[in-house]
Amino acid sequence: MKPIKAAAIQMDISHCKKQDNINKALMLSEDAISHGAELIVLPEVFSTGFCYEELENSGESEPFPTIEQLRDFSKQNSCVMIGSIIQKHNNEEVQKNEKREREGVEVDIDIELKGKRGEEQGKNNFTNMGFCIENGDLAGTYTKTHPFGKEKGYFTPGDQIEPIHLKSHDLTIGLEICYEMRFPEIARKLAIEGSDILVTIAEFPNPREYQWRSLATARSVENQIYHIACNRTGADPSSTFFGASMILDPLGNVLADAKDKECFIIQEIDPEMMKDTRKAIPVFDDRRPELY
């Protein structure tokens, strides 16, 4: 595996203003590309924020217009893009597939349904869908499995935690979303299943900066993995945000720190360092999963 230059885009998200946010994200991404970025990470629900009052307009179904714009950018610049959007589900289609499954008909689950908990599919029409685009193609998605606080009233949680494999870069991405950084089991599962880079996308608010920095470092150190922790900055109607997006190495050293400004940070990631770290301190070899 060759080194790859990764960038985290730290931006203020204009509440419910989708195209404005997409334009800003692409502008910052273009700047990162001009500095050599090959992998770009965007904050959680970067295009809308948690736009609960306009979910019908903020949520997207396949073919996901926001992702289509990012796919065009990714293809033009031969890069990887990671983030999340609000996904809107078609309950009629869900019910149709459930009926076919009950009747024993094999169903191809569309990408818009992947990771949605079957027993709760009728509860909410929306999920927080992480995505990974590689050179214009949708390499994989991940539905946030642990909604936090108010999110639980609007978003159905996913039930799959699996890394996303990239073809052209020969890399495996472990993606988790915001609150999930508080659950070490998620990052550990992603690491055990072969992730080369842990990516956390977030809207982590004030006054939790110390917790954010501590958790981001811990997830990196305990899994001996590069960690791109991408948070938003600015404010929405209910919270303010401190930013503090970081890129950490497998020893937990902070290689780049965005502080509290709108900007991008960029750093070369060398998978060989992860191998060297795990060889020097063989945590994964010494695990005793039969005990825990």
C-alpha positions in Angstrom: 0.0 0.0 0.0 1.3 3.4 -1.0 1.1 6.5 1.1 -1.9 8.7 0.4 -2.5 12.5 1.1 -5.6 12.9 3.1 -7.5 16.2 3.9 -10.2 17.0 6.4 -12.6 19.8 5.5 -13.7 21.8 8.5 -16.5 24.1 7.6 -19.5 26.0 9.1 -22.7 24.5 7.8 -25.5 26.9 6.9 -28.6 25.5 8.4 -30.9 23.8 5.8 -29.1 25.6 2.9 -28.1 22.6 0.9 -26.6 24.0 -2.3 -24.7 26.8 -0.4 -23.1 24.1 1.8 -22.3 21.9 -1.2 -20.7 24.8 -3.0 -18.5 25.6 0.0 -17.5 22.0 0.5 -16.4 21.7 -3.1 -14.5 25.0 -3.0 -12.6 23.9 0.1 -12.1 20.5 -1.5 -10.7 22.1 -4.7 -8.2 24.0 -2.6 -7.2 20.8 -0.8 -6.8 19.0 -4.2 -4.5 21.9 -5.3 -2.3 21.0 -2.3 -2.1 17.4 -3.3 -5.1 15.8 -1.5 -6.2 12.4 -2.8 -8.7 11.6 0.0 -11.1 14.3 1.3 -13.3 14.0 4.4 -16.3 16.2 5.0 -18.2 16.7 8.3 -21.4 14.8 9.3 -24.5 15.8 7.3 -22.3 18.5 5.7 -24.9 19.7 3.1 -27.8 20.5 5.5 -26.8 20.2 9.1 -29.5 18.6 11.3 -32.3 20.3 9.5 -35.2 18.6 11.4 -37.8 21.2 10.4 -37.3 20.6 6.7 -36.5 16.9 6.6 -38.6 16.2 3.5 -36.6 18.7 1.5 -33.2 17.9 3.2 -33.5 14.2 2.9 -32.5 12.5 -0.4 -33.4 9.2 -2.0 -31.5 7.4 -4.8 -29.8 8.7 -7.0 -28.9 11.2 -4.1 -28.4 14.6 -5.9 -25.8 15.7 -3.4 -23.7 12.6 -3.9 -24.1 13.0 -7.7 -22.4 16.4 -7.4 -19.6 14.9 -5.3 -19.2 12.0 -7.7 -18.6 14.4 -10.6 -15.9 16.2 -8.5 -14.3 12.9 -7.5 -14.2 11.7 -11.0 -12.7 14.9 -12.4 -10.0 15.0 -9.7 -9.4 11.2 -9.3 -10.0 11.4 -5.5 -11.8 9.8 -2.7 -14.6 11.7 -0.8 -16.2 10.7 2.5 -19.1 12.3 4.4 -22.7 11.8 5.3 -26.1 13.1 4.1 -29.7 12.7 5.4 -31.2 9.8 3.5 -35.0 9.6 2.9 -36.6 6.2 2.5 -39.6 5.3 0.5 -41.9 3.3 2.9 -43.9 1.9 0.1 -40.8 0.3 -1.5 -39.7 -1.0 2.0 -43.1 -2.6 2.6 -43.1 -4.1 -0.9 -39.7 -5.7 -0.4 -40.7 -7.0 3.0 -43.8 -8.6 1.5 -41.7 -10.2 -1.2 -39.2 -11.5 1.4 -42.1 -13.0 3.4 -43.3 -14.8 0.2 -39.8 -16.2 -0.2 -38.9 -14.0 -3.2 -35.2 -13.1 -3.3 -34.8 -9.3 -2.9 -31.9 -7.2 -4.0 -31.6 -4.6 -1.3 -31.0 -1.2 -3.0 -28.2 1.0 -1.6 -30.9 3.3 -0.2 -32.1 0.5 2.1 -28.8 -1.0 3.2 -28.2 -1.0 6.9 -31.7 0.0 7.9 -33.1 -2.1 10.8 -35.9 -4.3 9.4 -38.0 -4.2 12.6 -37.9 -0.4 12.6 -38.3 0.4 8.9 -41.8 1.8 9.5 -40.7 4.0 12.4 -38.9 6.8 10.6 -38.4 7.6 7.0 -34.8 9.0 7.5 -31.3 7.8 8.3 -27.9 9.4 8.6 -26.1 7.8 5.6 -22.3 7.9 5.5 -20.8 7.4 2.0 -17.4 6.9 0.4 -16.9 7.8 -3.3 -13.8 6.7 -5.2 -12.9 8.2 -8.6 -16.6 9.0 -9.3 -18.0 5.7 -8.1 -19.9 5.0 -4.9 -17.6 2.6 -3.1 -19.8 2.0 -0.1 -22.3 3.4 2.4 -22.7 3.2 6.2 -25.9 4.0 8.2 -25.2 5.6 11.5 -25.9 2.9 14.1 -26.0 5.1 17.2 -28.1 8.2 16.8 -27.7 10.7 19.7 -30.3 12.6 21.7 -32.8 14.3 19.5 -31.7 12.3 16.5 -33.4 9.2 17.9 -36.8 10.8 17.2 -36.0 11.3 13.5 -33.4 8.8 12.3 -33.7 5.0 12.2 -30.4 3.4 13.2 -28.4 1.1 11.0 -27.5 -2.5 12.0 -24.3 -3.1 10.0 -20.8 -2.0 10.9 -18.4 -2.9 8.1 -15.3 -1.3 6.6 -15.4 0.1 3.0 -12.9 -1.2 0.6 -11.3 1.1 -2.0 -10.1 -0.5 -5.3 -7.7 1.9 -7.0 -6.0 3.0 -3.7 -5.8 -0.5 -2.2 -7.1 0.9 1.1 -9.8 0.0 3.5 -11.7 2.7 5.3 -13.4 2.3 8.7 -16.1 4.9 8.9 -17.9 6.0 12.1 -20.2 9.0 12.8 -19.9 11.5 15.7 -21.4 10.0 18.9 -20.1 6.6 17.8 -16.6 7.7 18.8 -17.7 7.1 22.4 -18.2 3.4 21.6 -14.7 1.8 21.4 -16.2 -1.4 20.1 -17.1 0.2 16.8 -13.5 1.4 16.0 -12.1 -2.0 17.3 -14.5 -3.9 15.0 -13.5 -1.8 12.0 -9.8 -2.3 12.9 -10.1 -6.0 13.3 -11.8 -6.3 10.0 -8.9 -4.7 8.2 -9.3 -0.9 8.2 -6.2 1.0 7.2 -7.6 4.4 8.2 -10.3 5.2 10.8 -12.5 8.1 9.8 -14.8 9.9 12.2 -17.2 12.5 10.8 -19.0 14.7 13.3 -21.0 17.6 14.6 -19.5 17.5 18.1 -20.7 20.7 19.9 -19.4 22.9 22.7 -18.5 22.4 25.5 -17.1 19.0 24.7 -13.8 19.8 23.0 -11.7 18.0 25.7 -13.9 14.9 25.3 -13.5 15.1 21.5 -9.8 15.3 21.6 -9.4 12.6 24.2 -11.7 10.2 22.4 -10.1 10.8 19.0 -6.7 10.1 20.5 -7.8 7.0 22.4 -9.4 5.5 19.3 -6.1 6.0 17.4 -3.8 4.7 20.1 -5.8 1.6 21.2 -6.2 0.5 17.5 -2.8 1.6 16.4 -4.3 3.3 13.3 -4.3 6.6 11.5 -7.4 8.6 12.5 -9.0 11.4 10.5 -11.4 13.1 12.9 -13.4 15.7 11.0 -15.7 18.0 12.9 -17.7 21.1 11.9 -17.2 24.6 13.2 -19.6 27.6 13.5 -23.1 27.4 14.9 -26.7 26.1 14.2 -29.9 27.1 15.9 -29.2 25.0 19.0 -25.4 24.6 19.3 -22.0 26.1 18.7 -19.1 24.0 17.5 -15.4 24.2 18.3 -14.0 22.4 15.2 -10.7 20.8 16.3 -10.6 18.5 13.3 -7.4 16.4 13.5 -5.3 13.9 11.7 -3.6 11.5 14.1 -1.0 8.8 13.5 -1.1 5.2 14.9 0.7 6.4 18.1 -1.9 9.1 18.7 0.4 12.0 17.7 -1.6 14.9 16.2 -0.2 15.5 12.8 -2.6 18.3 11.8 -5.1 20.4 13.8 -7.7 22.7 12.3 -8.4 24.6 15.6 -11.7 26.5 15.3 -11.5 28.1 11.8 -13.0 27.1 8.4 -10.2 25.5 6.6 -8.8 22.2 5.5 -5.9 20.2 7.0 -3.8 17.8 5.0 -1.3 15.1 5.8 0.4 12.2 4.2 -0.8 8.8 5.6 1.7 5.9 5.3 0.1 2.5 6.0 3.5 1.1 6.6 3.7 3.1 9.9 0.6 1.3 11.1 2.3 -2.1 10.4 5.5 -1.0 12.2 3.5 0.2 15.2 1.6 -3.0 15.5 4.8 -5.0 15.2 6.5 -3.0 18.0 3.5 -3.3 20.4 1.5 -6.4 19.3 -1.8 -5.4 20.8 -3.8 -7.4 18.2 -1.7 -10.5 18.6 -2.0 -10.3 22.4 -5.8 -9.9 22.5 -7.8 -12.6 24.4 -11.3 -12.3 22.9 -12.4 -15.4 24.7 -12.3 -13.3 27.9 -14.1 -10.2 26.7 
